[in-house]
Amino acid sequence: MTDGLPAGPTLDAAAVRRWGQEAGLRHVGFAAAGPTPSAAAFRGWLARGEAAGMSYLALSAEARADPRVRFPWIRTVVAGA
């Protein structure tokens, strides 16, 4: 372990993008892990009761606002569509 991070392989963006495309994704993107810019709006939305029947969202609000809450070692978030 270095810097408190678990040891593991280092992957480059090109390889991850290629694997995503081979799996049928048209788009693969990357973002630094951290608080989402819309975290405050999400918390306000929950506080106003706008989640309707999705009350389960409030149970993990902090983890949804910042993936490092659940995965403290994460550095990058990969999204595909």
N, CA, C and O of each residue as an XYZ file, in Angstrom:
324
protein
N       0.833     -1.192      0.000
C       0.000      0.000      0.000
C       0.870      1.245      0.000
O       1.899      1.315      0.672
N       0.423      2.224     -0.775
C       1.091      3.519     -0.765
C       0.038      4.584     -0.557
O      -1.053      4.505     -1.122
N       0.352      5.563      0.238
C      -0.574      6.667      0.503
C      -1.934      6.189      1.024
O      -2.947      6.850      0.800
N      -1.962      5.049      1.715
C      -3.208      4.551      2.262
C      -4.135      3.934      1.232
O      -5.290      3.637      1.538
N      -3.646      3.738      0.017
C      -4.467      3.162     -1.044
C      -4.154      1.684     -1.192
O      -3.002      1.277     -1.039
N      -5.171      0.870     -1.489
C      -4.895     -0.545     -1.705
C      -4.057     -0.739     -2.958
O      -4.189      0.001     -3.933
N      -3.198     -1.741     -2.917
C      -2.374     -2.044     -4.077
C      -3.258     -2.632     -5.166
O      -4.217     -3.347     -4.873
N      -2.949     -2.342     -6.385
C      -3.718     -2.886     -7.499
C      -3.145     -2.398     -8.805
O      -2.235     -1.569     -8.825
N      -3.681     -2.914     -9.899
C      -3.156     -2.514    -11.208
C      -3.509     -1.063    -11.527
O      -4.519     -0.534    -11.063
N      -2.682     -0.458    -12.302
C      -2.952      0.885    -12.803
C      -3.460      0.739    -14.230
O      -2.812      0.103    -15.061
N      -4.600      1.318    -14.509
C      -5.189      1.239    -15.838
C      -5.139      2.600    -16.491
O      -5.334      3.622    -15.833
N      -4.879      2.614    -17.776
C      -4.896      3.901    -18.451
C      -6.261      4.125    -19.102
O      -6.998      3.177    -19.372
N      -6.574      5.372    -19.342
C      -7.890      5.756    -19.859
C      -8.183      5.100    -21.197
O      -9.321      4.707    -21.457
N      -7.177      4.976    -22.044
C      -7.404      4.388    -23.365
C      -7.856      2.933    -23.238
O      -8.754      2.501    -23.960
N      -7.243      2.177    -22.328
C      -7.620      0.775    -22.142
C      -9.043      0.668    -21.591
O      -9.823     -0.166    -22.053
N      -9.381      1.489    -20.628
C     -10.729      1.452    -20.054
C     -11.764      1.849    -21.100
O     -12.823      1.228    -21.200
N     -11.460      2.870    -21.870
C     -12.376      3.309    -22.928
C     -12.560      2.193    -23.966
O     -13.679      1.936    -24.410
N     -11.473      1.542    -24.345
C     -11.542      0.447    -25.324
C     -12.400     -0.703    -24.780
O     -13.237     -1.241    -25.505
N     -12.200     -1.087    -23.504
C     -12.992     -2.166    -22.906
C     -14.474     -1.791    -22.880
O     -15.335     -2.630    -23.145
N     -14.764     -0.545    -22.563
C     -16.148     -0.096    -22.555
C     -16.778     -0.190    -23.931
O     -17.916     -0.636    -24.075
N     -16.038      0.231    -24.936
C     -16.556      0.177    -26.309
C     -16.734     -1.265    -26.770
O     -17.690     -1.579    -27.479
N     -15.818     -2.138    -26.372
C     -15.951     -3.559    -26.707
C     -17.180     -4.168    -26.030
O     -17.758     -5.131    -26.535
N     -17.570     -3.611    -24.898
C     -18.752     -4.085    -24.173
C     -20.038     -3.458    -24.710
O     -21.127     -3.758    -24.220
N     -19.919     -2.592    -25.712
C     -21.097     -2.010    -26.339
C     -21.419     -0.585    -25.927
O     -22.453     -0.051    -26.329
N     -20.563      0.042    -25.139
C     -20.802      1.438    -24.746
C     -20.355      2.370    -25.873
O     -19.296      2.172    -26.470
N     -21.156      3.369    -26.152
C     -20.782      4.342    -27.181
C     -19.903      5.442    -26.603
O     -19.070      6.016    -27.304
N     -20.096      5.728    -25.323
C     -19.353      6.809    -24.680
C     -18.798      6.311    -23.347
O     -19.502      5.643    -22.589
N     -17.565      6.628    -23.067
C     -16.936      6.327    -21.783
C     -16.238      7.602    -21.335
O     -15.429      8.172    -22.067
N     -16.561      8.045    -20.120
C     -15.970      9.283    -19.617
C     -15.378      9.106    -18.239
O     -15.641      8.111    -17.564
N     -14.587     10.061    -17.824
C     -13.868      9.993    -16.561
C     -14.020     11.312    -15.810
O     -14.057     12.382    -16.418
N     -14.107     11.228    -14.495
C     -14.179     12.431    -13.662
C     -13.430     12.166    -12.369
O     -13.393     11.033    -11.889
N     -12.845     13.187    -11.817
C     -12.181     13.058    -10.523
C     -13.228     12.730     -9.461
O     -14.303     13.330     -9.440
N     -12.919     11.786     -8.586
C     -13.838     11.435     -7.502
C     -13.842     12.559     -6.482
O     -12.797     13.129     -6.167
N     -15.009     12.870     -5.974
C     -15.142     13.926     -4.982
C     -16.588     14.346     -4.899
O     -17.450     13.745     -5.540
N     -16.861     15.363     -4.124
C     -18.244     15.823     -3.989
C     -18.793     16.291     -5.335
O     -18.104     16.974     -6.093
N     -20.019     15.925     -5.620
C     -20.634     16.379     -6.858
C     -21.000     17.852     -6.737
O     -21.350     18.316     -5.652
N     -20.924     18.585     -7.832
C     -21.288     20.004     -7.781
C     -22.744     20.223     -7.375
O     -23.091     21.287     -6.863
N     -23.592     19.231     -7.598
C     -25.012     19.377     -7.284
C     -25.396     18.756     -5.936
O     -26.581     18.558     -5.669
N     -24.421     18.449     -5.093
C     -24.703     17.798     -3.806
C     -25.650     18.632     -2.934
O     -26.573     18.086     -2.330
N     -25.429     19.927     -2.866
C     -26.291     20.780     -2.038
C     -27.717     20.799     -2.583
O     -28.677     20.773     -1.813
N     -27.854     20.845     -3.886
C     -29.193     20.830     -4.497
C     -29.888     19.498     -4.222
O     -31.092     19.465     -3.967
N     -29.134     18.408     -4.274
C     -29.695     17.084     -3.990
C     -30.189     17.007     -2.543
O     -31.284     16.509     -2.280
N     -29.375     17.503     -1.610
C     -29.785     17.500     -0.194
C     -31.041     18.354      0.005
O     -31.936     17.972      0.758
N     -31.108     19.495     -0.659
C     -32.287     20.359     -0.570
C     -33.515     19.687     -1.142
O     -34.604     19.787     -0.578
N     -33.348     19.006     -2.255
C     -34.436     18.267     -2.902
C     -34.990     17.212     -1.948
O     -36.204     17.048     -1.827
N     -34.085     16.498     -1.272
C     -34.521     15.506     -0.282
C     -35.225     16.177      0.887
O     -36.272     15.710      1.334
N     -34.651     17.278      1.389
C     -35.217     17.974      2.554
C     -36.623     18.515      2.256
O     -37.459     18.585      3.156
N     -36.882     18.893      1.013
C     -38.206     19.390      0.643
C     -39.212     18.260      0.418
O     -40.380     18.519      0.125
N     -38.767     17.016      0.553
C     -39.659     15.872      0.396
C     -39.994     15.547     -1.045
O     -40.996     14.883     -1.313
N     -39.172     16.004     -1.975
C     -39.467     15.797     -3.391
C     -39.086     14.414     -3.893
O     -39.281     14.112     -5.070
N     -38.547     13.571     -3.022
C     -38.166     12.219     -3.437
C     -39.376     11.303     -3.545
O     -39.263     10.178     -4.032
N     -40.534     11.780     -3.092
C     -41.794     11.011     -3.161
C     -41.596      9.609     -2.610
O     -41.246      9.458     -1.439
N     -41.808      8.590     -3.410
C     -41.692      7.210     -2.960
C     -40.271      6.681     -2.943
O     -40.053      5.491     -2.712
N     -39.308      7.548     -3.183
C     -37.901      7.116     -3.214
C     -37.177      7.514     -1.933
O     -36.066      8.040     -1.983
N     -37.798      7.266     -0.800
C     -37.212      7.662      0.482
C     -35.868      6.981      0.749
O     -35.072      7.469      1.551
N     -35.618      5.865      0.082
C     -34.350      5.160      0.239
C     -33.163      6.034     -0.178
O     -32.041      5.803      0.272
N     -33.396      7.023     -1.022
C     -32.310      7.901     -1.458
C     -31.681      8.644     -0.289
O     -30.477      8.901     -0.289
N     -32.488      8.989      0.702
C     -31.976      9.727      1.858
C     -31.058      8.864      2.718
O     -30.200      9.388      3.430
N     -31.231      7.554      2.658
C     -30.401      6.660      3.470
C     -28.940      6.684      3.049
O     -28.051      6.409      3.854
N     -28.696      7.012      1.794
C     -27.323      7.034      1.298
C     -26.987      8.384      0.660
O     -26.197      8.452     -0.281
N     -27.582      9.439      1.171
C     -27.398     10.765      0.568
C     -25.939     11.194      0.536
O     -25.476     11.724     -0.474
N     -25.215     10.976      1.614
C     -23.812     11.417      1.645
C     -22.961     10.623      0.663
O     -22.089     11.187      0.003
N     -23.206      9.317      0.560
C     -22.453      8.488     -0.390
C     -22.817      8.847     -1.823
O     -21.971      8.766     -2.713
N     -24.064      9.243     -2.056
C     -24.459      9.655     -3.400
C     -23.837     11.000     -3.754
O     -23.565     11.266     -4.926
N     -23.611     11.837     -2.775
C     -23.030     13.160     -3.007
C     -21.516     13.090     -3.199
O     -20.934     13.960     -3.845
N     -20.874     12.059     -2.641
C     -19.419     11.924     -2.744
C     -19.079     10.433     -2.684
O     -19.184      9.826     -1.619
N     -18.675      9.835     -3.802
C     -18.397      8.400     -3.810
C     -17.276      7.978     -2.868
O     -17.159      6.799     -2.531
N     -16.448      8.934     -2.439
C     -15.356      8.593     -1.516
C     -15.864      8.245     -0.127
O     -15.119      7.680      0.673
N     -17.122      8.571      0.179
C     -17.703      8.180      1.467
C     -17.736      6.658      1.557
O     -17.376      6.081      2.583
N     -18.164      6.023      0.487
C     -18.260      4.563      0.469
C     -16.946      3.907      0.058
O     -16.621      2.814      0.521
N     -16.202      4.567     -0.802
C     -14.948      4.022     -1.329
C     -13.839      5.051     -1.146
O     -13.511      5.767     -2.092
N     -13.255      5.143      0.044
C     -12.288      6.213      0.320
C     -11.023      6.181     -0.546
O     -10.333      7.196     -0.653
N     -10.716      5.077     -1.145
C      -9.513      4.962     -1.981
C      -9.745      5.403     -3.426
O      -8.792      5.532     -4.194
N     -10.994      5.631     -3.797
C     -11.315      5.939     -5.191
C     -10.681      7.264     -5.613
O     -10.649      8.222     -4.841
N     -10.187      7.303     -6.825
C      -9.598      8.530     -7.372
C     -10.367      9.034     -8.578
O     -10.469     10.240     -8.806
N     -10.908      8.098     -9.350
C     -11.566      8.443    -10.599
C     -12.888      7.683    -10.714
O     -12.982      6.514    -10.338
N     -13.892      8.357    -11.233
C     -15.181      7.735    -11.507
C     -15.265      7.543    -13.025
O     -14.964      8.457    -13.793
N     -15.673      6.353    -13.440
C     -15.828      6.039    -14.857
C     -17.323      5.889    -15.126
O     -18.027      5.183    -14.404
N     -17.793      6.562    -16.170
C     -19.196      6.468    -16.545
C     -19.294      6.087    -18.012
O     -18.500      6.532    -18.841
N     -20.269      5.265    -18.314
C     -20.451      4.845    -19.697
C     -21.911      4.881    -20.093
O     -22.805      4.738    -19.259
N     -22.134      5.074    -21.376
C     -23.507      5.082    -21.909
C     -23.495      4.536    -23.320
O     -24.544      4.452    -23.959
